[in-house]
């Protein structure tokens, strides 16, 4: 999928035609469909064995060290957008000063920056609330040793926390895609995929 995203982005340059925009939207929908399928399967797995999902045995040790509740931290998306926007802005500074619009992540409008900032604040609040819920679950570990302890109920709460974290991850991704143009959304998806693939590669090398 990363290769398809990169090859498509390489062949399309602004200003985009309606057909090109439709091509990008179709590819974005395809990527988002993969994300929906992944989290649907993960939710099913969490219902069956939340402890296994929480420790993420499929991930490398490096990936697990960066995990927030069995996956990437939602606010990572905002840091990625700010970083990519800054790098691209600097590389196109001459064109931008000349009034030439590049249409990429380095060309975010003030309204887009404001919306990204608002979405980041909302996401941080939800992230903190879920983190607090996990802390409370962990602090209740002593209750699992009591004579009337309901282990299944405790483990069920963990499954619920994992699902909330995954729901926030998916909603954050969808919201980010919605506030970006098709070209910007493709660039964001490429950057996020490259980050995940890169960390995965470093992790595999380390574990070997």
N, C-alpha and C positions, 0 to 999 in steps of 0.2 A: 504493500500500500504506500509506503514511503517513496518507493521508486516511481510509482504512478503519480503521486502528488508532485514530486520534483520534476518529472518529465513534462507534466502538464503546465506547471508554472513557468518552465523554461521556454515554452513555445508561445506563451501569451504575454503580451506587453500592452500597457495602457497607451492610448485610450481603448477601452474594451468595447467590442461590438455586442449587441444583444445576444447573438449566438455564443460568443465567448463567455459572457456572463452566465448563460444557461449551462454551458459545459462545466464551469466552475461550481455552480450550484448543485448540479447533478453529482459531481465528485464529492462535494461537501456532505450531501445527503447520504452518499454511500459510506463515507467514513463514520458519520454519526450513527448510521445503522449498525456498523460493527461495534461501536461503543455500547449501544443499547443491548445488543446481543450478549456482549461480554458481561455487563452488569446484571443482566437477567440470569445468566448462567451462574454468576457468582452469588447472587441472592439465593438461588436454589441450593447451592453448595453450603452457604452459611446456615440455612435452615437445617440441613442434615448434620453438619459438623462445624459449628462456628469456631471452635478452638483451632482446628486445622487451617481454616481460612485466615484466622487472625495471625498465625505464625508464618503464613505464606511460604510453604515448603518449595514452591516452584521458583521462588525468587533467589537471587544471589545474596550473599551476606552484605554486600554493599547496598543493594536495593533495600534490603530489610532495615539497614541502619538509617535509611532516609525515609522509611515509611511513617505515615500517620494513620493509624487504625487500618492496617492491611492495604495501604495504597498511597498514592501521591497526595500531598497536602494541597487542597483546593487553591489556596492563595498563591501557590507556585505559578499558576496561570498568569497572574497579574505581574509578577516579577519578570516573567518571560516576555510579556507584551512590552513592558517598559524597557527592558534590555534591548529587544529587537528594534523597537521604535527609535531608541537612542543611537544605536549603531547605524541604522539605515538613514536617519536624519543627518548624521555627520557625513555619511558617504555621498549624500545628495545635496549638501548645503548650498553649493553653487547654483544648482538648478532651482532650488527652493527660493533663494534670494532673487533669482530672475523671474520668479512667478510661475515657473514650470511645475505643474502638479505631477508627482510620480505615482500617486494612487496606492502606494504600498504602506506598510506599517510605520514608515518614517514620515508619512503624510497624514497622520491622524488629525482630525479636526478638533477644535476646542470642545465642541459638544461631545465628541467621542471620548476625549480625555476625561471630561466631567462624568460621563456615564460609567467609564471604567473605574474611576475613583469611588463613585457611589456604590457600584457593585462590589468593589473590594471591601468597603466598610461593612456592607451587609454580610458578605461571606465570612469576614473575620469574626463577626458576632456569632454566626451559626457555628463556625469552627470551634470557637471557644466554648460554646454551650455543649457541643458534643464531647469535647475534651473533658469538660467538667463531669459529664455523665459517665464517661469511662473511668475517671478518677474515683467517683463514688462507687462504681462497681468493683474496682480494685480494692478500695478501702473496706468493702463489705466481705472480703475473703474469709475473715474469721467466722462469719456467720455460716459458712459452708461446713464447719466442723461440728456444729451443734446437733443434738439428737433429733431435732425437728427440721433440720435443714432440707430444703427442697432444691437439690442440685440442678434438676432439670429447669426449674424456674430461673435460677441464677444464670445458667448457660444460655437460656432463651433470651435473657436481657442482653447478653453479649451479642447474640445474633442481631437483635434489634439495633444495637449501637453500630455494628458494622454496616447494616443496611442504611442507616441514617447518614453515615459517612460517605457511602457510595452514592447515595441520592444527591448529596451536596456536591460531590465531584462531578456528576453528570449534569446537574443543573447549572453549575458554574461554567462548564464547557459549553453548554447550549447557549447560555446568556452571552458569553463572550463571542461566540460565532454570530449571534443575532445582531450585535451592535457593530460588527465589522462589515466592511464591504466584501464581496466574494473574493476579490484578489487578496485583501488583507487576511481574510479567514483562512485561505489556502496557505499563506505564509505562516500564520500562527500554527496551523496544524503541522506543517513541515518542521517548524522549530521545536514544537513539543515532541514530535515523533523522533527527531534527531537527538533530543535530550534523553528520552527514554531508551533509545537504542544505544546511545553512547554509554550511559550508565550501566546498561545491561552488559555491554561488551567489556567495560572496565571490571565489572563484577565477576564475569566469567574468567577473565585473565587472572584476577586476584585469587579466585577459588582454586584454579589449577595449580 
